[in-house]
């Protein structure tokens, strides 16, 4: 199938599909005319990549996961270790976001938001503490 059909079936834009090919995550065959020729397996691989990226896995983590997916001698412990590492990273990001929210919330709360020029938000961003 051509890239347009592979795009429709996988839910990924052609640009992303070409990128995945450029970085070696996908190697479609070539039709007689030289155009890319995507197989059902390629579309399956693209969906796998889409779901993996949607869960926050990096391109390199996706490369590892695809390699493990294709390895019939893999140990699920390897896959679980990658997923657990991603969970730790997500928990760290959540903690950072909660801290950012609290800090910004305090600055917003301290600002009167009126006609006066004094603004604790700008003072906080400038590093001035009152």
N, C-alpha and C positions, 0 to 999 in steps of 0.2 A: 504494500500500500504506500501511497505517497505521504509526504510530511503533513499535508492538510488533513488527511484521513487519520493519521496517527495522532495528530493534535486533537481532533474531535474525540477520538476514542479514549485518549489518555487524560484529556482535560488540561493539557499543558500547551502554552503557546509555541508556535514553531521556533521562535527565537530561543526559548528555553531548551527545546529539543536539540537545536543546533549546538547550543552551549554544552549540553551534556555530552554530545558527540565530540566536540572539540577537546573536552577534558578527559575523554576516554571512559565515560560511564556507560556509553552506548556505542555500538558499532553496527549500524544497519548495513545490509547488503546493498549492492548497486544493481540497478536494472540495466538492461542492454543499452539504454540511451545514456547511462552514466548517472541518472538521478538516484537519490536514496530510495531504497525499497525496504520499508519497515514490515517486520513480521508480527504475528500475534504475540510472540515471545517478547519482542521489542516493546510493544504496547504494554504488556504486563510489567516489564521492567520500568517503563516510564511511570506507570501507576504506583509501583513500589516506591520509586523516587519521590513522587509527589506526596504520598502519604508520609514517608520518612521526613521529608523537608517540612511538611505541615506539623510534625511533632517536634520540630526544632533541631533535628539532627543536621550537622554541618555537611558540606559536600564530602569531606574526607570520611566522616562517620558513615555517610551513605555508601561510600565506596567500600568500607569495611563490611557493612551490613549486606550489601549486594554480594560481596565475595563469600561471606558466610552462608547466605541464602543459597548460593550455587554450589556450596561444598557439602556433599552428602555425608562426609565424615566429620562435620563440624560438631562441636560440643555446645549445647545450649548455654552452658556457663559463660562462654565467650560473648554470646549475644546479650545475655542478662547483664554482664559486666558493663557493656557499652550503654545499655538502657539505664542501669543504675547510676552510672556516671552522669548521664544526661539529666536524671532526676535531681541529683545533687546540684548540678549547675542551675536548673530551673528554680530550686529552692533558694539558692543564693541570689538569683535575679529577683525573685519575689521579695526577699528580705531587703534588697537594695531599693526596690520600688516603694516598699512600705516606708522605708526611711525617708526617701525623697518626698513622698506624699505628706508625711508628718512635718518635715521641715518647711515645705511650701505652704502647708496648711497653717502653721504658726505665723508665717510671714503674712499670709492673706488675712488672718485673724487680727494681726497687729495693725494693719493698714486701715485707716479711717475711710478711705475711698471718697473723699470729699473735695472741696475746692482748694484746700491747702496744698502747698508744694511738698510738705514733708511726706515721705513715703518709705515705710519700713521695708517694703519689698525691694526697692532699689538700693536702700542702705544695706540690706542683707546680701544682695547680689554683689555689691561693691566691697563687702567685707567689713562694713562699719556696724558695730554692735552698740546698741544703746541700753 
